[in-house]
Amino acid sequence: MAKLKLNPAPTFTAQVKIPVPGGESDPVTFTFKHRKRTDTIDWLKTTSTKEDYVIVQDMAAGWDLDDEFTPDNIATLCDNYPGAGGAILDAYLAELRGARAKN
């Protein structure tokens, strides 16, 4: 049986359902950066003035798409799929809280 570690891994993966206009949501697995609760609260205070792609860069370290995880490609994702930024942020915060969605 695995034991809880007081210092978690610096990254974790989670699946995010990216809303596709006119279609079903497409799942994308992201590698997210772990943050402590206090760091998350401070970081969230800075997000209201940032573009979605910058917020995604702040919280993610990679994805399982064929396209490379670069600032330009993150911006393209957020531009082509307007709901992506919010969906990614929601999934990130849910994972940090340990609240997994039921299937």
RAGI-V611045 format. One record per residue. N is the residue number from 0. OMEGA is omega in whole degrees, -180 to 180 (none if undefined). Layout:
N/OMEGA
N/OMEGA
This chain:
0/-180
1/178
2/177
3/177
4/180
5/177
6/-176
7/176
8/-177
9/177
10/176
11/180
12/177
13/178
14/179
15/176
16/-179
17/179
18/179
19/-179
20/178
21/-178
22/177
23/173
24/178
25/179
26/176
27/177
28/178
29/168
30/-177
31/176
32/177
33/174
34/172
35/-178
36/-178
37/177
38/179
39/179
40/179
41/-180
42/-180
43/179
44/-178
45/-172
46/-174
47/-179
48/-177
49/173
50/-179
51/-176
52/178
53/178
54/179
55/177
56/-178
57/-173
58/-175
59/178
60/180
61/177
62/-179
63/176
64/177
65/179
66/-179
67/178
68/-179
69/177
70/180
71/-180
72/175
73/178
74/179
75/177
76/-177
77/179
78/-178
79/-180
80/-172
81/179
82/-174
83/-177
84/179
85/179
86/-180
87/179
88/180
89/180
90/179
91/-178
92/178
93/179
94/178
95/179
96/-178
97/-179
98/179
99/177
100/177
101/179
102/none
